[in-house]
Amino acid sequence: MDPPESEIRVGDRERRETDDRLRLAYNDGVLTLTEYDERDALCWAARTRGDLEELVRDLPPPHPPDPVTEELPEPEPPNPWVHRWRIAAIAGAALLGIGLLFGVPAVGAADGMSFFGSRAVTTLDRNAVDVGVLFGTVHVVVPDNVRVRTSGTVAFGSFTCAEACSSGNALQREVVVNGNGAFGSVDILRQSQLNRRIADHYHHHYDNYYDDDDD
C-alpha cells in the first residue's frame, strides 16, 4: 500500500522550491525576518512533503513574475548616401542583367550617360555620338543641316527621333546616334526644334506671370 502524500520523502529540489516560496513571502513583507529564518531552518531539515507543506500552508499563493520588457535600441537615422548606393547597386545589376538578356551593352556611353536624371549632349561637327541612359533622359542636339541615323537599344524605354530622322538627303552629312540603356529615353532634336521648345517654354512662363499679375 502506498504511503499518504504527506509522508512521501523529499529531496533538495523540493526544499529549494519551498525555500524560494519562503524567500518570496519575506520579500513581499508577508513574513518577518525572524519568521523566515525559523521556517528556512525547518525547510532544510524537512524529510517529507507534509513537513514542507506545513511551512507554506498559511502563505498566499505565489504571484506570477512580472513580465520582463527589454528596451530595444533606437534605430539609427537612415544614411542618405547608403540609400543612394543601394539604389545604384540595384540599378547597375538590373542594367547588367538586361544587357546580358537583350545583348545591350551595360556601359557604352562615351559621350554622355544619364543616371536617374536628365542631360543634354551636342554633336556639333561630330559624325557619331555614343550615349547611355538608365532611369533618366538624354537629349541629343544635332545641327539642322545633317541627317540622323540611330542605333542601339533602350530596353523598357524610348528612342525618339521624330523630326531629326524624318528629313535629310544623301548629300547631307550623316550623324549616327548610338543609344543604349534601360528604363529611360533618348530624345534626338534638331537645333531649331530645341530653340522652339525654349521659346515656347519662355512664352508660357511669361504669359502666366502677367496673367497672375493682372489678378
Rosetta constraint file for C-alpha pairs under 8 A:
AtomPair CA 3 CA 7 HARMONIC 6.22 0.50
AtomPair CA 3 CA 8 HARMONIC 6.71 0.50
AtomPair CA 4 CA 8 HARMONIC 6.89 0.50
AtomPair CA 5 CA 49 HARMONIC 7.10 0.50
AtomPair CA 5 CA 50 HARMONIC 7.62 0.50
AtomPair CA 6 CA 48 HARMONIC 6.40 0.50
AtomPair CA 6 CA 49 HARMONIC 4.97 0.50
AtomPair CA 6 CA 50 HARMONIC 4.07 0.50
AtomPair CA 6 CA 51 HARMONIC 7.66 0.50
AtomPair CA 7 CA 48 HARMONIC 5.32 0.50
AtomPair CA 7 CA 49 HARMONIC 6.21 0.50
AtomPair CA 7 CA 50 HARMONIC 6.16 0.50
AtomPair CA 8 CA 48 HARMONIC 5.33 0.50
AtomPair CA 8 CA 49 HARMONIC 5.84 0.50
AtomPair CA 8 CA 50 HARMONIC 7.87 0.50
AtomPair CA 9 CA 47 HARMONIC 5.52 0.50
AtomPair CA 9 CA 48 HARMONIC 4.13 0.50
AtomPair CA 9 CA 49 HARMONIC 6.20 0.50
AtomPair CA 10 CA 14 HARMONIC 6.08 0.50
AtomPair CA 10 CA 15 HARMONIC 7.39 0.50
AtomPair CA 10 CA 46 HARMONIC 7.71 0.50
AtomPair CA 10 CA 47 HARMONIC 5.80 0.50
AtomPair CA 10 CA 48 HARMONIC 5.26 0.50
AtomPair CA 10 CA 49 HARMONIC 6.06 0.50
AtomPair CA 11 CA 15 HARMONIC 6.45 0.50
AtomPair CA 11 CA 47 HARMONIC 7.69 0.50
AtomPair CA 12 CA 16 HARMONIC 5.98 0.50
AtomPair CA 12 CA 44 HARMONIC 7.85 0.50
AtomPair CA 13 CA 17 HARMONIC 6.39 0.50
AtomPair CA 14 CA 18 HARMONIC 6.30 0.50
AtomPair CA 15 CA 19 HARMONIC 6.03 0.50
AtomPair CA 15 CA 43 HARMONIC 6.06 0.50
AtomPair CA 15 CA 44 HARMONIC 6.05 0.50
AtomPair CA 15 CA 46 HARMONIC 7.61 0.50
AtomPair CA 15 CA 52 HARMONIC 7.42 0.50
AtomPair CA 16 CA 20 HARMONIC 6.09 0.50
AtomPair CA 17 CA 21 HARMONIC 6.38 0.50
AtomPair CA 18 CA 22 HARMONIC 6.27 0.50
AtomPair CA 18 CA 43 HARMONIC 7.04 0.50
AtomPair CA 18 CA 52 HARMONIC 6.77 0.50
AtomPair CA 18 CA 56 HARMONIC 7.60 0.50
AtomPair CA 19 CA 23 HARMONIC 6.06 0.50
AtomPair CA 19 CA 40 HARMONIC 6.30 0.50
AtomPair CA 19 CA 43 HARMONIC 6.68 0.50
AtomPair CA 20 CA 24 HARMONIC 6.12 0.50
AtomPair CA 21 CA 25 HARMONIC 6.33 0.50
AtomPair CA 21 CA 56 HARMONIC 7.62 0.50
AtomPair CA 21 CA 62 HARMONIC 7.18 0.50
AtomPair CA 22 CA 26 HARMONIC 6.25 0.50
AtomPair CA 22 CA 31 HARMONIC 7.90 0.50
AtomPair CA 22 CA 36 HARMONIC 6.57 0.50
AtomPair CA 22 CA 39 HARMONIC 7.63 0.50
AtomPair CA 22 CA 40 HARMONIC 7.24 0.50
AtomPair CA 22 CA 56 HARMONIC 7.24 0.50
AtomPair CA 23 CA 27 HARMONIC 6.16 0.50
AtomPair CA 23 CA 36 HARMONIC 7.22 0.50
AtomPair CA 24 CA 28 HARMONIC 6.14 0.50
AtomPair CA 24 CA 62 HARMONIC 7.83 0.50
AtomPair CA 25 CA 29 HARMONIC 6.28 0.50
AtomPair CA 25 CA 30 HARMONIC 5.03 0.50
AtomPair CA 25 CA 31 HARMONIC 5.77 0.50
AtomPair CA 25 CA 59 HARMONIC 7.29 0.50
AtomPair CA 26 CA 30 HARMONIC 5.60 0.50
AtomPair CA 26 CA 31 HARMONIC 4.59 0.50
AtomPair CA 26 CA 32 HARMONIC 6.20 0.50
AtomPair CA 26 CA 33 HARMONIC 6.87 0.50
AtomPair CA 26 CA 36 HARMONIC 6.42 0.50
AtomPair CA 27 CA 31 HARMONIC 7.99 0.50
AtomPair CA 30 CA 59 HARMONIC 7.62 0.50
AtomPair CA 31 CA 35 HARMONIC 5.80 0.50
AtomPair CA 31 CA 36 HARMONIC 5.99 0.50
AtomPair CA 32 CA 36 HARMONIC 6.11 0.50
AtomPair CA 33 CA 37 HARMONIC 6.14 0.50
AtomPair CA 34 CA 38 HARMONIC 6.26 0.50
AtomPair CA 35 CA 39 HARMONIC 6.16 0.50
AtomPair CA 36 CA 40 HARMONIC 5.79 0.50
AtomPair CA 37 CA 41 HARMONIC 6.24 0.50
AtomPair CA 38 CA 42 HARMONIC 6.48 0.50
AtomPair CA 39 CA 43 HARMONIC 5.91 0.50
AtomPair CA 39 CA 55 HARMONIC 6.27 0.50
AtomPair CA 40 CA 44 HARMONIC 6.49 0.50
AtomPair CA 41 CA 45 HARMONIC 6.39 0.50
AtomPair CA 42 CA 46 HARMONIC 5.95 0.50
AtomPair CA 42 CA 55 HARMONIC 7.90 0.50
AtomPair CA 43 CA 51 HARMONIC 7.66 0.50
AtomPair CA 43 CA 52 HARMONIC 6.19 0.50
AtomPair CA 43 CA 55 HARMONIC 7.29 0.50
AtomPair CA 46 CA 51 HARMONIC 5.46 0.50
AtomPair CA 46 CA 52 HARMONIC 6.33 0.50
AtomPair CA 47 CA 51 HARMONIC 6.63 0.50
AtomPair CA 48 CA 52 HARMONIC 6.82 0.50
AtomPair CA 49 CA 53 HARMONIC 6.07 0.50
AtomPair CA 50 CA 54 HARMONIC 6.15 0.50
AtomPair CA 51 CA 55 HARMONIC 6.92 0.50
AtomPair CA 52 CA 56 HARMONIC 7.00 0.50
AtomPair CA 53 CA 57 HARMONIC 5.77 0.50
AtomPair CA 78 CA 82 HARMONIC 7.89 0.50
AtomPair CA 78 CA 83 HARMONIC 7.75 0.50
AtomPair CA 79 CA 83 HARMONIC 6.46 0.50
AtomPair CA 80 CA 84 HARMONIC 6.21 0.50
AtomPair CA 81 CA 85 HARMONIC 6.11 0.50
AtomPair CA 82 CA 86 HARMONIC 6.16 0.50
AtomPair CA 83 CA 87 HARMONIC 6.32 0.50
AtomPair CA 84 CA 88 HARMONIC 6.09 0.50
AtomPair CA 85 CA 89 HARMONIC 6.02 0.50
AtomPair CA 86 CA 90 HARMONIC 6.14 0.50
AtomPair CA 87 CA 91 HARMONIC 5.93 0.50
AtomPair CA 88 CA 92 HARMONIC 5.87 0.50
AtomPair CA 89 CA 93 HARMONIC 6.10 0.50
AtomPair CA 90 CA 94 HARMONIC 6.12 0.50
AtomPair CA 91 CA 95 HARMONIC 6.10 0.50
AtomPair CA 91 CA 134 HARMONIC 7.78 0.50
AtomPair CA 92 CA 96 HARMONIC 6.08 0.50
AtomPair CA 93 CA 97 HARMONIC 6.12 0.50
AtomPair CA 94 CA 98 HARMONIC 6.14 0.50
AtomPair CA 95 CA 99 HARMONIC 6.01 0.50
AtomPair CA 95 CA 106 HARMONIC 5.94 0.50
AtomPair CA 95 CA 134 HARMONIC 7.52 0.50
AtomPair CA 95 CA 181 HARMONIC 7.03 0.50
AtomPair CA 95 CA 182 HARMONIC 6.56 0.50
AtomPair CA 96 CA 100 HARMONIC 6.27 0.50
AtomPair CA 96 CA 106 HARMONIC 5.23 0.50
AtomPair CA 97 CA 101 HARMONIC 6.11 0.50
AtomPair CA 98 CA 102 HARMONIC 5.86 0.50
AtomPair CA 98 CA 103 HARMONIC 7.64 0.50
AtomPair CA 98 CA 104 HARMONIC 6.98 0.50
AtomPair CA 98 CA 106 HARMONIC 7.84 0.50
AtomPair CA 98 CA 155 HARMONIC 7.47 0.50
AtomPair CA 98 CA 182 HARMONIC 7.60 0.50
AtomPair CA 99 CA 103 HARMONIC 5.07 0.50
AtomPair CA 99 CA 104 HARMONIC 4.17 0.50
AtomPair CA 99 CA 105 HARMONIC 5.46 0.50
AtomPair CA 99 CA 106 HARMONIC 5.27 0.50
AtomPair CA 100 CA 104 HARMONIC 6.86 0.50
AtomPair CA 102 CA 155 HARMONIC 7.90 0.50
AtomPair CA 104 CA 152 HARMONIC 7.47 0.50
AtomPair CA 104 CA 153 HARMONIC 6.38 0.50
AtomPair CA 104 CA 154 HARMONIC 7.98 0.50
AtomPair CA 104 CA 180 HARMONIC 6.45 0.50
AtomPair CA 104 CA 181 HARMONIC 7.02 0.50
AtomPair CA 105 CA 180 HARMONIC 6.66 0.50
AtomPair CA 105 CA 181 HARMONIC 7.50 0.50
AtomPair CA 106 CA 180 HARMONIC 7.79 0.50
AtomPair CA 106 CA 181 HARMONIC 6.86 0.50
AtomPair CA 107 CA 132 HARMONIC 7.15 0.50
AtomPair CA 107 CA 181 HARMONIC 7.99 0.50
AtomPair CA 108 CA 130 HARMONIC 6.97 0.50
AtomPair CA 108 CA 131 HARMONIC 6.88 0.50
AtomPair CA 108 CA 132 HARMONIC 6.28 0.50
AtomPair CA 108 CA 180 HARMONIC 7.06 0.50
AtomPair CA 109 CA 113 HARMONIC 5.46 0.50
AtomPair CA 109 CA 130 HARMONIC 5.25 0.50
AtomPair CA 109 CA 131 HARMONIC 4.16 0.50
AtomPair CA 109 CA 132 HARMONIC 4.60 0.50
AtomPair CA 109 CA 179 HARMONIC 7.74 0.50
AtomPair CA 109 CA 180 HARMONIC 7.69 0.50
AtomPair CA 110 CA 130 HARMONIC 5.59 0.50
AtomPair CA 110 CA 131 HARMONIC 6.40 0.50
AtomPair CA 111 CA 121 HARMONIC 7.32 0.50
AtomPair CA 111 CA 129 HARMONIC 6.33 0.50
AtomPair CA 111 CA 130 HARMONIC 5.34 0.50
AtomPair CA 111 CA 131 HARMONIC 5.54 0.50
AtomPair CA 112 CA 119 HARMONIC 7.79 0.50
AtomPair CA 112 CA 120 HARMONIC 7.96 0.50
AtomPair CA 112 CA 121 HARMONIC 6.59 0.50
AtomPair CA 112 CA 130 HARMONIC 7.05 0.50
AtomPair CA 112 CA 131 HARMONIC 4.82 0.50
AtomPair CA 112 CA 132 HARMONIC 6.34 0.50
AtomPair CA 112 CA 138 HARMONIC 7.67 0.50
AtomPair CA 113 CA 119 HARMONIC 7.84 0.50
AtomPair CA 113 CA 131 HARMONIC 5.72 0.50
AtomPair CA 113 CA 132 HARMONIC 4.60 0.50
AtomPair CA 113 CA 133 HARMONIC 5.59 0.50
AtomPair CA 113 CA 134 HARMONIC 7.91 0.50
AtomPair CA 113 CA 138 HARMONIC 7.34 0.50
AtomPair CA 114 CA 118 HARMONIC 5.77 0.50
AtomPair CA 114 CA 119 HARMONIC 6.15 0.50
AtomPair CA 114 CA 132 HARMONIC 6.37 0.50
AtomPair CA 114 CA 133 HARMONIC 4.74 0.50
AtomPair CA 114 CA 134 HARMONIC 6.15 0.50
AtomPair CA 114 CA 135 HARMONIC 7.59 0.50
AtomPair CA 114 CA 136 HARMONIC 5.40 0.50
AtomPair CA 114 CA 137 HARMONIC 5.97 0.50
AtomPair CA 114 CA 138 HARMONIC 5.95 0.50
AtomPair CA 115 CA 133 HARMONIC 6.14 0.50
AtomPair CA 115 CA 134 HARMONIC 5.00 0.50
AtomPair CA 115 CA 135 HARMONIC 6.01 0.50
AtomPair CA 115 CA 136 HARMONIC 5.57 0.50
AtomPair CA 116 CA 134 HARMONIC 6.44 0.50
AtomPair CA 116 CA 135 HARMONIC 4.87 0.50
AtomPair CA 116 CA 136 HARMONIC 4.71 0.50
AtomPair CA 117 CA 135 HARMONIC 7.16 0.50
AtomPair CA 117 CA 136 HARMONIC 4.62 0.50
AtomPair CA 117 CA 137 HARMONIC 6.38 0.50
AtomPair CA 118 CA 136 HARMONIC 5.59 0.50
AtomPair CA 118 CA 137 HARMONIC 4.67 0.50
AtomPair CA 118 CA 138 HARMONIC 5.79 0.50
AtomPair CA 118 CA 139 HARMONIC 7.73 0.50
AtomPair CA 119 CA 137 HARMONIC 6.60 0.50
AtomPair CA 119 CA 138 HARMONIC 5.15 0.50
AtomPair CA 119 CA 139 HARMONIC 6.24 0.50
AtomPair CA 120 CA 138 HARMONIC 5.67 0.50
AtomPair CA 120 CA 139 HARMONIC 4.49 0.50
AtomPair CA 120 CA 140 HARMONIC 5.83 0.50
AtomPair CA 120 CA 141 HARMONIC 7.27 0.50
AtomPair CA 121 CA 138 HARMONIC 7.22 0.50
AtomPair CA 121 CA 139 HARMONIC 6.08 0.50
AtomPair CA 121 CA 140 HARMONIC 4.79 0.50
AtomPair CA 121 CA 141 HARMONIC 6.14 0.50
AtomPair CA 122 CA 140 HARMONIC 5.85 0.50
AtomPair CA 122 CA 141 HARMONIC 4.78 0.50
AtomPair CA 122 CA 142 HARMONIC 6.27 0.50
AtomPair CA 123 CA 127 HARMONIC 7.54 0.50
AtomPair CA 123 CA 128 HARMONIC 7.65 0.50
AtomPair CA 123 CA 129 HARMONIC 6.73 0.50
AtomPair CA 123 CA 140 HARMONIC 7.28 0.50
AtomPair CA 123 CA 141 HARMONIC 6.31 0.50
AtomPair CA 123 CA 142 HARMONIC 5.45 0.50
AtomPair CA 123 CA 143 HARMONIC 7.56 0.50
AtomPair CA 124 CA 142 HARMONIC 6.69 0.50
AtomPair CA 124 CA 143 HARMONIC 6.70 0.50
AtomPair CA 126 CA 175 HARMONIC 7.18 0.50
AtomPair CA 127 CA 173 HARMONIC 7.67 0.50
AtomPair CA 127 CA 174 HARMONIC 6.35 0.50
AtomPair CA 127 CA 175 HARMONIC 4.44 0.50
AtomPair CA 127 CA 176 HARMONIC 6.18 0.50
AtomPair CA 128 CA 175 HARMONIC 5.40 0.50
AtomPair CA 128 CA 176 HARMONIC 4.61 0.50
AtomPair CA 128 CA 177 HARMONIC 5.86 0.50
AtomPair CA 128 CA 178 HARMONIC 7.49 0.50
AtomPair CA 129 CA 175 HARMONIC 7.61 0.50
AtomPair CA 129 CA 176 HARMONIC 6.26 0.50
AtomPair CA 129 CA 177 HARMONIC 4.86 0.50
AtomPair CA 129 CA 178 HARMONIC 6.01 0.50
AtomPair CA 130 CA 177 HARMONIC 6.17 0.50
AtomPair CA 130 CA 178 HARMONIC 4.83 0.50
AtomPair CA 130 CA 179 HARMONIC 6.07 0.50
AtomPair CA 131 CA 138 HARMONIC 7.50 0.50
AtomPair CA 131 CA 177 HARMONIC 7.66 0.50
AtomPair CA 131 CA 178 HARMONIC 6.27 0.50
AtomPair CA 131 CA 179 HARMONIC 4.93 0.50
AtomPair CA 131 CA 180 HARMONIC 6.64 0.50
AtomPair CA 132 CA 138 HARMONIC 7.64 0.50
AtomPair CA 132 CA 179 HARMONIC 5.52 0.50
AtomPair CA 132 CA 180 HARMONIC 4.90 0.50
AtomPair CA 132 CA 181 HARMONIC 5.39 0.50
AtomPair CA 133 CA 137 HARMONIC 6.36 0.50
AtomPair CA 133 CA 138 HARMONIC 6.66 0.50
AtomPair CA 133 CA 154 HARMONIC 7.71 0.50
AtomPair CA 133 CA 179 HARMONIC 7.59 0.50
AtomPair CA 133 CA 180 HARMONIC 6.45 0.50
AtomPair CA 133 CA 181 HARMONIC 4.76 0.50
AtomPair CA 133 CA 182 HARMONIC 6.31 0.50
AtomPair CA 133 CA 183 HARMONIC 7.67 0.50
AtomPair CA 133 CA 184 HARMONIC 5.85 0.50
AtomPair CA 133 CA 185 HARMONIC 6.81 0.50
AtomPair CA 133 CA 186 HARMONIC 7.31 0.50
AtomPair CA 134 CA 181 HARMONIC 5.58 0.50
AtomPair CA 134 CA 182 HARMONIC 5.18 0.50
AtomPair CA 134 CA 183 HARMONIC 5.75 0.50
AtomPair CA 134 CA 184 HARMONIC 5.58 0.50
AtomPair CA 135 CA 182 HARMONIC 6.79 0.50
AtomPair CA 135 CA 183 HARMONIC 4.86 0.50
AtomPair CA 135 CA 184 HARMONIC 4.67 0.50
AtomPair CA 136 CA 183 HARMONIC 7.32 0.50
AtomPair CA 136 CA 184 HARMONIC 4.79 0.50
AtomPair CA 136 CA 185 HARMONIC 6.57 0.50
AtomPair CA 137 CA 184 HARMONIC 5.66 0.50
AtomPair CA 137 CA 185 HARMONIC 4.85 0.50
AtomPair CA 137 CA 186 HARMONIC 5.84 0.50
AtomPair CA 137 CA 187 HARMONIC 7.35 0.50
AtomPair CA 138 CA 185 HARMONIC 6.51 0.50
AtomPair CA 138 CA 186 HARMONIC 4.95 0.50
AtomPair CA 138 CA 187 HARMONIC 6.16 0.50
AtomPair CA 139 CA 186 HARMONIC 6.11 0.50
AtomPair CA 139 CA 187 HARMONIC 4.78 0.50
AtomPair CA 139 CA 188 HARMONIC 5.86 0.50
AtomPair CA 139 CA 189 HARMONIC 7.11 0.50
AtomPair CA 140 CA 186 HARMONIC 7.35 0.50
AtomPair CA 140 CA 187 HARMONIC 6.10 0.50
AtomPair CA 140 CA 188 HARMONIC 4.69 0.50
AtomPair CA 140 CA 189 HARMONIC 6.10 0.50
AtomPair CA 141 CA 188 HARMONIC 6.03 0.50
AtomPair CA 141 CA 189 HARMONIC 4.92 0.50
AtomPair CA 141 CA 190 HARMONIC 5.64 0.50
AtomPair CA 141 CA 191 HARMONIC 5.93 0.50
AtomPair CA 141 CA 194 HARMONIC 7.53 0.50
AtomPair CA 142 CA 146 HARMONIC 7.39 0.50
AtomPair CA 142 CA 164 HARMONIC 7.87 0.50
AtomPair CA 142 CA 175 HARMONIC 7.99 0.50
AtomPair CA 142 CA 188 HARMONIC 7.37 0.50
AtomPair CA 142 CA 189 HARMONIC 6.20 0.50
AtomPair CA 142 CA 190 HARMONIC 4.96 0.50
AtomPair CA 142 CA 191 HARMONIC 5.93 0.50
AtomPair CA 143 CA 190 HARMONIC 5.67 0.50
AtomPair CA 143 CA 191 HARMONIC 5.41 0.50
AtomPair CA 144 CA 190 HARMONIC 5.42 0.50
AtomPair CA 144 CA 191 HARMONIC 5.98 0.50
AtomPair CA 144 CA 192 HARMONIC 6.67 0.50
AtomPair CA 145 CA 168 HARMONIC 7.69 0.50
AtomPair CA 145 CA 172 HARMONIC 6.71 0.50
AtomPair CA 145 CA 173 HARMONIC 7.53 0.50
AtomPair CA 146 CA 168 HARMONIC 6.62 0.50
AtomPair CA 146 CA 172 HARMONIC 5.39 0.50
AtomPair CA 146 CA 173 HARMONIC 5.03 0.50
AtomPair CA 146 CA 174 HARMONIC 5.75 0.50
AtomPair CA 146 CA 175 HARMONIC 6.73 0.50
AtomPair CA 147 CA 164 HARMONIC 6.98 0.50
AtomPair CA 147 CA 165 HARMONIC 6.51 0.50
AtomPair CA 147 CA 167 HARMONIC 6.79 0.50
AtomPair CA 147 CA 168 HARMONIC 4.89 0.50
AtomPair CA 147 CA 169 HARMONIC 6.87 0.50
AtomPair CA 147 CA 172 HARMONIC 6.21 0.50
AtomPair CA 147 CA 173 HARMONIC 6.26 0.50
AtomPair CA 147 CA 174 HARMONIC 4.92 0.50
AtomPair CA 147 CA 175 HARMONIC 6.23 0.50
AtomPair CA 148 CA 164 HARMONIC 6.21 0.50
AtomPair CA 148 CA 165 HARMONIC 5.18 0.50
AtomPair CA 148 CA 174 HARMONIC 5.76 0.50
AtomPair CA 148 CA 175 HARMONIC 4.94 0.50
AtomPair CA 148 CA 176 HARMONIC 5.90 0.50
AtomPair CA 148 CA 177 HARMONIC 7.19 0.50
AtomPair CA 149 CA 165 HARMONIC 6.66 0.50
AtomPair CA 149 CA 174 HARMONIC 7.09 0.50
AtomPair CA 149 CA 175 HARMONIC 6.25 0.50
AtomPair CA 149 CA 176 HARMONIC 4.85 0.50
AtomPair CA 149 CA 177 HARMONIC 6.32 0.50
AtomPair CA 150 CA 176 HARMONIC 5.63 0.50
AtomPair CA 150 CA 177 HARMONIC 4.86 0.50
AtomPair CA 150 CA 178 HARMONIC 5.83 0.50
AtomPair CA 150 CA 179 HARMONIC 7.61 0.50
AtomPair CA 151 CA 176 HARMONIC 7.21 0.50
AtomPair CA 151 CA 177 HARMONIC 6.25 0.50
AtomPair CA 151 CA 178 HARMONIC 4.64 0.50
AtomPair CA 151 CA 179 HARMONIC 6.39 0.50
AtomPair CA 152 CA 178 HARMONIC 5.23 0.50
AtomPair CA 152 CA 179 HARMONIC 4.96 0.50
AtomPair CA 152 CA 180 HARMONIC 5.25 0.50
AtomPair CA 153 CA 179 HARMONIC 6.30 0.50
AtomPair CA 153 CA 180 HARMONIC 4.94 0.50
AtomPair CA 153 CA 181 HARMONIC 6.70 0.50
AtomPair CA 154 CA 158 HARMONIC 6.22 0.50
AtomPair CA 154 CA 159 HARMONIC 6.80 0.50
AtomPair CA 154 CA 179 HARMONIC 6.88 0.50
AtomPair CA 154 CA 180 HARMONIC 5.12 0.50
AtomPair CA 154 CA 181 HARMONIC 4.77 0.50
AtomPair CA 154 CA 182 HARMONIC 4.98 0.50
AtomPair CA 154 CA 183 HARMONIC 7.26 0.50
AtomPair CA 154 CA 184 HARMONIC 7.14 0.50
AtomPair CA 154 CA 185 HARMONIC 7.11 0.50
AtomPair CA 154 CA 186 HARMONIC 7.94 0.50
AtomPair CA 155 CA 180 HARMONIC 7.98 0.50
AtomPair CA 155 CA 181 HARMONIC 6.27 0.50
AtomPair CA 155 CA 182 HARMONIC 4.43 0.50
AtomPair CA 155 CA 183 HARMONIC 6.35 0.50
AtomPair CA 156 CA 182 HARMONIC 5.70 0.50
AtomPair CA 156 CA 183 HARMONIC 5.00 0.50
AtomPair CA 156 CA 184 HARMONIC 7.31 0.50
AtomPair CA 157 CA 182 HARMONIC 5.98 0.50
AtomPair CA 157 CA 183 HARMONIC 4.82 0.50
AtomPair CA 157 CA 184 HARMONIC 4.79 0.50
AtomPair CA 157 CA 185 HARMONIC 5.44 0.50
AtomPair CA 158 CA 184 HARMONIC 6.58 0.50
AtomPair CA 158 CA 185 HARMONIC 4.63 0.50
AtomPair CA 158 CA 186 HARMONIC 6.41 0.50
AtomPair CA 159 CA 179 HARMONIC 7.97 0.50
AtomPair CA 159 CA 185 HARMONIC 5.74 0.50
AtomPair CA 159 CA 186 HARMONIC 4.89 0.50
AtomPair CA 159 CA 187 HARMONIC 6.21 0.50
AtomPair CA 160 CA 185 HARMONIC 7.44 0.50
AtomPair CA 160 CA 186 HARMONIC 6.09 0.50
AtomPair CA 160 CA 187 HARMONIC 4.75 0.50
AtomPair CA 160 CA 188 HARMONIC 6.05 0.50
AtomPair CA 161 CA 165 HARMONIC 5.46 0.50
AtomPair CA 161 CA 166 HARMONIC 7.86 0.50
AtomPair CA 161 CA 187 HARMONIC 6.24 0.50
AtomPair CA 161 CA 188 HARMONIC 4.95 0.50
AtomPair CA 161 CA 189 HARMONIC 6.88 0.50
AtomPair CA 162 CA 166 HARMONIC 6.14 0.50
AtomPair CA 162 CA 188 HARMONIC 7.95 0.50
AtomPair CA 163 CA 167 HARMONIC 6.92 0.50
AtomPair CA 163 CA 189 HARMONIC 7.17 0.50
AtomPair CA 163 CA 190 HARMONIC 7.39 0.50
AtomPair CA 164 CA 188 HARMONIC 6.57 0.50
AtomPair CA 164 CA 189 HARMONIC 5.83 0.50
AtomPair CA 164 CA 190 HARMONIC 5.61 0.50
AtomPair CA 168 CA 172 HARMONIC 6.64 0.50
AtomPair CA 179 CA 186 HARMONIC 6.79 0.50
AtomPair CA 189 CA 193 HARMONIC 6.01 0.50
AtomPair CA 189 CA 194 HARMONIC 6.21 0.50
AtomPair CA 190 CA 194 HARMONIC 6.31 0.50
AtomPair CA 191 CA 195 HARMONIC 6.21 0.50
AtomPair CA 192 CA 196 HARMONIC 6.26 0.50
AtomPair CA 193 CA 197 HARMONIC 6.40 0.50
AtomPair CA 194 CA 198 HARMONIC 6.28 0.50
AtomPair CA 195 CA 199 HARMONIC 6.13 0.50
AtomPair CA 196 CA 200 HARMONIC 6.03 0.50
AtomPair CA 197 CA 201 HARMONIC 6.05 0.50
AtomPair CA 198 CA 202 HARMONIC 6.14 0.50
AtomPair CA 199 CA 203 HARMONIC 6.13 0.50
AtomPair CA 200 CA 204 HARMONIC 6.00 0.50
AtomPair CA 201 CA 205 HARMONIC 6.39 0.50
AtomPair CA 202 CA 206 HARMONIC 6.00 0.50
AtomPair CA 203 CA 207 HARMONIC 5.92 0.50
AtomPair CA 204 CA 208 HARMONIC 6.20 0.50
AtomPair CA 205 CA 209 HARMONIC 6.02 0.50
AtomPair CA 206 CA 210 HARMONIC 6.48 0.50
AtomPair CA 207 CA 211 HARMONIC 6.07 0.50
AtomPair CA 208 CA 212 HARMONIC 6.14 0.50
AtomPair CA 209 CA 213 HARMONIC 6.21 0.50
AtomPair CA 210 CA 214 HARMONIC 6.13 0.50
AtomPair CA 211 CA 215 HARMONIC 6.64 0.50
